[in-house]
Each structure stands twice: as structure tokens, then as C-alpha cells.
């Protein structure tokens, strides 16, 4: 997979936070931290979409379905 260089703007407070994550040893550099945030957001969005689909499915079935976090992960 190719890479594309992007430029972002962060507040001083956000920069301090990013640098703290790097200094804690969780990430090598700013780019790694931002890529991790993107991956986590993509996962979250996929989970939300799965929940939305279950709600639609439940509405179409005509009977209530209890949705929990574990319910969506069982599939």
C-alpha cells in the first residue's frame, strides 16, 4: 500500500498530548499516532454500521431486539 504525505494543524494542547503519547513509548512518531487514531475510528465506524443494520433488521422483523455490545460482536 502506498503512502501519501499529509499536513495537519493541531493546537498547542493537542501537540502536547501527541508528544506525551510518543514519550510514553506508545508510538514512534506523530504519524504512527495519527494512523492509529484513524484505524480506531474506522473500527468504530464499522461497529456503528453493524449496529445500524441490526436496528434496521429488527424494525423490519416487526419485533423488538435487544442490542448490546456483545450482541454485535457475536456475529
N, C-alpha and C positions, 0 to 999 in steps of 0.2 A: 504494500500500500504506500503510495506516495505521500509526501508531506507538503504542506503549504505554510508559508510564513505569514503570521497574522500579528497585528499590533493591537494591543488593548490599552485602555486607560483605566487606572484604578485610583481610588482615593488614597491619601496617606494612611488612613486607618486600615484599608484593605491590603495595602502593600506591607504594612507591619504584620498583619495576620499571615499573609503568604510567606513572608520571610521567617516567621515563627515556626510554620509547618516544616519549612526546609531545614531550619536549625535543629528542630526536634528529630531530624533524621527520617521523617516520614516520606520525604520527596527529595529528589536530587536537585531540581531547579524549578523555576516558575512554570515552565512549560509542562513538566510532569504533573504538577499540582492542577493546572487548568485542565489537562487531558483527563485526569481522574475525576474532576468535577463534571466534565461532560459525560463520561461513561456512567457515573452515578445518576445523572439526570436522565440519560437515555433509558437506563434500567427503570427508574421511577416512572417515566412516561409510559413505558411498555406495561408496567404493572397497573397503572391507572387505566390504560386502554382495555386491559383484560377485565378489570372491574366494570368498566362501562359496558362491555359486551355482555357480561353476566347479568347486569341490570336489564339491558335490552332483552336478553333471553328470558329472564324472569317475567318481565312485563308481557311478553308475547305468550308465555305459557299460561298466563291468567291466574297464577297462584304465587303467593309471596315466597321469596327465597332469602334465607338469612345468609348474608355475606360477611365473612370475617377474613382477616389477613391470611390465616391458614387455609381457608377455603380456596382462595385464588392460587396458592402455592401447591395444592394437591394435584392440580391439573397438569 
